[in-house]
């Protein structure tokens, strides 16, 4: 096979549409892909388009299609050497399908000849993939925004709930301390039978249990507190002095001091500047 024939076979084997223009914009040659496209899209006249002036077609589109106008300017620039090469992408939709093409204008590298090569390559698949990815990115972005809004709303609701719960607990504890415990302490000084004293003690323990949600915080620290240490902790938290705790629990002041020391050790309050009651209040 002669070399010119081989080049012709190669050119016609390409899917890319190729045309060669002379220095004035007239089409000198096209490949099979160009011709097949012209035939399939109802081209009137010779489907090889040889003899047609590509620049005239671009000029006729001035004012109506800025892309075609720009292409015409680029072709002239490549012909006169002011532009090395030019490329762009453009839509070329038909009534039945959407299509996009990549256009390139390249110099025909032959000494003494002012010619250019124009190629049109179908990039529809790539554009459709890009559009699908863009749509998915927008969807993900929208979902992320919605999720962020939901998270903010949930945080606000949780903050309100925690404040409401805290306020309810504080009111409940204040009512127990002010309206119930003083009368229990008065009962302890009354002349009660042994059975009545036992019932009073049970009542006090149960009240302490239900009125002290901070005990749950102590348990969560995995502290091995004895029942009496828990009682002392509750009364310390209420602001009771050692003497008052001694009177309430009917134990010696020295025993109260011993329990205070044990509590500080188990809570890790090594410095004397760390207040036991302040720490217990922080567990609320």
C-alpha positions as CSV (number, residue, x, y, z in Angstrom):
1,X,0.0,0.0,0.0
2,X,1.3,3.4,-1.0
3,X,2.0,5.9,1.8
4,X,-0.7,8.4,0.8
5,X,-3.3,5.5,0.6
6,X,-2.2,4.3,4.1
7,X,-2.7,7.8,5.5
8,X,-6.1,7.9,3.9
9,X,-7.1,4.6,5.5
10,X,-5.9,5.8,8.9
11,X,-7.8,9.1,8.5
12,X,-11.0,7.2,7.5
13,X,-10.6,4.8,10.4
14,X,-10.9,7.6,13.0
15,X,-14.2,8.2,14.8
16,X,-13.2,11.9,15.0
17,X,-14.6,14.1,12.2
18,X,-11.7,15.6,10.3
19,X,-11.6,18.4,7.6
20,X,-8.7,20.2,5.9
21,X,-9.2,23.8,5.0
22,X,-7.0,26.0,2.7
23,X,-5.8,29.5,3.5
24,X,-9.1,31.0,2.5
25,X,-11.3,28.6,4.5
26,X,-12.4,26.3,1.7
27,X,-12.7,22.6,2.6
28,X,-10.2,20.5,0.7
29,X,-10.8,17.1,2.2
30,X,-12.8,15.3,4.9
31,X,-12.7,11.8,6.3
32,X,-15.3,9.1,6.4
33,X,-16.6,10.1,9.9
34,X,-17.3,13.6,8.7
35,X,-19.1,12.4,5.7
36,X,-21.2,9.8,7.6
37,X,-22.3,12.5,10.0
38,X,-23.3,14.8,7.2
39,X,-25.3,12.0,5.6
40,X,-27.0,10.9,8.8
41,X,-28.0,14.5,9.6
42,X,-29.7,15.2,6.2
43,X,-26.8,17.0,4.5
44,X,-28.0,18.5,1.1
45,X,-25.4,18.2,-1.6
46,X,-22.0,16.5,-1.5
47,X,-21.6,14.9,1.8
48,X,-17.8,15.3,1.7
49,X,-18.4,19.1,1.8
50,X,-15.4,19.7,-0.5
51,X,-15.5,23.2,-2.0
52,X,-17.6,24.6,0.8
53,X,-16.2,27.6,2.6
54,X,-16.1,26.9,6.4
55,X,-15.3,30.5,7.2
56,X,-18.3,31.8,5.3
57,X,-20.5,29.5,7.3
58,X,-19.0,30.9,10.5
59,X,-19.4,34.5,9.2
60,X,-23.1,33.9,8.4
61,X,-23.7,33.0,12.1
62,X,-22.3,36.2,13.4
63,X,-24.6,37.8,15.9
64,X,-26.6,34.6,16.4
65,X,-24.0,32.1,17.7
66,X,-21.1,33.5,19.6
67,X,-19.4,30.1,19.7
68,X,-19.3,29.8,15.8
69,X,-18.2,33.4,15.5
70,X,-15.3,32.7,17.9
71,X,-14.4,29.6,15.9
72,X,-14.2,31.6,12.7
73,X,-11.8,34.1,14.4
74,X,-9.7,31.2,15.7
75,X,-9.4,29.6,12.3
76,X,-8.2,32.9,10.7
77,X,-5.7,33.2,13.6
78,X,-4.3,29.7,13.0
79,X,-4.1,30.4,9.2
80,X,-2.1,33.6,9.6
81,X,0.0,32.2,12.4
82,X,-1.2,34.5,15.2
83,X,-2.8,31.6,17.0
84,X,-0.9,28.4,17.5
85,X,-4.0,26.2,18.0
86,X,-7.5,26.5,19.3
87,X,-10.0,24.1,21.1
88,X,-13.5,24.4,22.6
89,X,-16.5,22.3,23.5
90,X,-20.0,23.0,22.1
91,X,-23.5,21.3,22.1
92,X,-24.8,19.9,18.9
93,X,-28.2,18.6,19.8
94,X,-30.6,16.9,17.3
95,X,-34.4,16.5,17.7
96,X,-33.9,13.0,19.0
97,X,-30.7,13.2,21.2
98,X,-28.4,15.5,23.0
99,X,-24.8,15.6,21.7
100,X,-21.7,17.5,22.7
101,X,-18.5,17.9,20.6
102,X,-14.9,18.9,21.2
103,X,-13.5,21.1,18.4
104,X,-9.9,21.6,17.6
105,X,-8.2,23.9,15.1
106,X,-4.7,22.8,14.3
107,X,-2.1,24.2,11.8
108,X,-1.4,22.0,8.8
109,X,2.4,21.6,9.2
110,X,3.7,21.7,5.7
111,X,6.2,24.3,4.4
112,X,4.7,26.9,2.1
113,X,1.1,25.9,2.6
114,X,-1.5,27.9,4.6
115,X,-3.9,25.2,5.7
116,X,-5.6,24.2,8.9
117,X,-7.0,20.9,10.2
118,X,-10.4,21.0,12.0
119,X,-11.5,18.1,14.1
120,X,-14.9,17.4,15.8
121,X,-14.9,14.7,18.4
122,X,-18.0,13.4,20.1
123,X,-17.7,13.8,23.9
124,X,-21.3,13.2,24.7
125,X,-20.6,10.3,27.1
126,X,-18.1,12.3,29.0
127,X,-20.4,15.3,29.3
128,X,-23.3,13.1,30.5
129,X,-21.1,11.5,33.1
130,X,-20.0,15.0,34.3
131,X,-23.6,16.2,34.5
132,X,-24.6,13.1,36.4
133,X,-21.7,13.6,38.9
134,X,-22.7,17.3,39.2
135,X,-26.3,16.4,39.9
136,X,-25.2,13.8,42.5
137,X,-22.8,16.4,44.1
138,X,-25.7,18.9,44.3
139,X,-28.0,16.2,45.8
140,X,-25.3,15.3,48.4
141,X,-24.7,18.9,49.2
142,X,-28.4,19.5,49.7
143,X,-28.7,16.4,51.9
144,X,-25.7,17.6,53.9
145,X,-27.3,21.0,54.4
146,X,-30.5,19.4,55.6
147,X,-28.6,17.1,57.9
148,X,-26.7,20.0,59.4
149,X,-30.0,21.9,59.9
150,X,-31.4,18.8,61.6
151,X,-28.4,18.5,63.8
152,X,-28.6,22.1,64.9
153,X,-32.3,21.8,65.6
154,X,-31.7,18.6,67.6
155,X,-28.9,20.3,69.6
156,X,-31.3,23.2,70.4
157,X,-34.0,20.8,71.5
158,X,-31.6,18.8,73.7
159,X,-30.3,22.0,75.3
160,X,-33.8,23.1,76.1
161,X,-34.6,19.6,77.4
162,X,-31.5,19.6,79.6
163,X,-32.3,23.0,81.0
164,X,-35.9,22.0,81.7
165,X,-34.8,18.8,83.4
166,X,-32.3,20.7,85.5
167,X,-34.9,23.3,86.5
168,X,-37.4,20.6,87.4
169,X,-34.8,18.7,89.5
170,X,-33.8,21.9,91.3
171,X,-37.4,22.8,92.1
172,X,-38.1,19.3,93.3
173,X,-35.0,19.2,95.5
174,X,-35.7,22.6,96.9
175,X,-39.3,21.6,97.8
176,X,-38.0,18.4,99.5
177,X,-35.4,20.3,101.5
178,X,-37.7,23.2,102.5
179,X,-41.1,21.5,102.9
180,X,-40.3,17.9,104.0
181,X,-36.9,17.5,105.6
182,X,-37.3,20.1,108.3
183,X,-40.4,18.2,109.6
184,X,-38.5,14.9,109.5
185,X,-35.7,16.4,111.6
186,X,-38.3,17.6,114.1
187,X,-39.8,14.2,114.3
188,X,-36.4,12.8,115.2
189,X,-36.4,14.8,118.4
190,X,-39.8,13.6,119.4
191,X,-40.4,10.7,121.7
192,X,-41.1,7.9,119.2
193,X,-41.4,4.2,119.7
194,X,-38.7,2.0,118.2
195,X,-40.9,0.9,115.4
196,X,-41.8,4.5,114.6
197,X,-38.1,5.5,114.6
198,X,-37.4,2.6,112.2
199,X,-40.2,3.8,109.8
200,X,-38.9,7.4,110.0
201,X,-35.4,6.2,109.1
202,X,-36.7,4.2,106.2
203,X,-38.8,7.2,105.0
204,X,-35.8,9.5,105.2
205,X,-33.6,7.1,103.3
206,X,-36.2,6.8,100.5
207,X,-36.7,10.5,100.3
208,X,-32.9,10.9,100.0
209,X,-32.9,8.4,97.2
210,X,-35.6,10.0,95.1
211,X,-34.5,13.6,95.8
212,X,-30.9,13.1,95.0
213,X,-30.4,12.5,91.2
214,X,-26.8,13.5,91.7
215,X,-26.2,10.1,93.4
216,X,-26.5,8.6,89.9
217,X,-23.5,10.8,88.9
218,X,-21.6,9.4,91.8
219,X,-22.4,5.9,90.7
220,X,-21.3,6.6,87.2
221,X,-17.9,7.4,88.5
222,X,-17.7,3.8,89.7
223,X,-17.1,4.9,93.3
224,X,-17.4,2.4,96.1
225,X,-19.3,4.6,98.5
226,X,-20.9,3.1,101.5
227,X,-24.6,3.8,102.3
228,X,-23.6,6.2,105.1
229,X,-21.0,8.0,102.9
230,X,-23.8,8.6,100.4
231,X,-26.0,10.0,103.2
232,X,-23.1,12.3,104.3
233,X,-22.5,13.4,100.7
234,X,-26.2,14.4,100.3
235,X,-26.2,16.4,103.5
236,X,-22.8,18.1,102.7
237,X,-24.2,19.0,99.3
238,X,-27.2,20.6,101.0
239,X,-24.9,22.8,103.0
240,X,-25.2,21.1,106.3
241,X,-22.4,21.5,108.8
242,X,-20.6,18.5,110.5
243,X,-22.6,19.2,113.6
244,X,-25.9,19.3,111.7
245,X,-25.0,16.1,109.9
246,X,-24.2,14.5,113.2
247,X,-27.6,15.4,114.6
248,X,-29.5,14.3,111.5
249,X,-27.7,10.9,111.2
250,X,-27.3,10.4,114.9
251,X,-23.6,9.8,114.6
252,X,-20.6,11.4,116.2
253,X,-19.1,14.6,114.7
254,X,-15.8,12.6,114.5
255,X,-17.5,10.0,112.4
256,X,-18.8,12.7,110.1
257,X,-15.3,14.1,109.7
258,X,-14.1,10.6,108.9
259,X,-16.7,10.2,106.2
260,X,-15.8,13.6,104.7
261,X,-12.2,12.6,104.5
262,X,-13.1,9.3,102.8
263,X,-15.3,11.1,100.3
264,X,-12.5,13.5,99.4
265,X,-10.1,10.6,98.9
266,X,-12.6,8.7,96.7
267,X,-13.4,11.8,94.7
268,X,-9.8,12.7,94.2
269,X,-9.9,16.0,96.0
270,X,-6.4,16.0,97.3
271,X,-6.0,19.8,97.7
272,X,-7.6,21.4,100.7
273,X,-8.5,24.4,98.4
274,X,-11.0,22.1,96.6
275,X,-14.3,22.5,98.3
276,X,-16.2,19.2,98.8
277,X,-19.7,20.8,98.6
278,X,-18.8,22.7,95.4
279,X,-17.6,19.5,93.8
280,X,-20.8,17.6,94.8
281,X,-22.9,20.4,93.4
282,X,-21.0,20.2,90.1
283,X,-22.2,16.5,89.8
284,X,-25.8,17.8,89.3
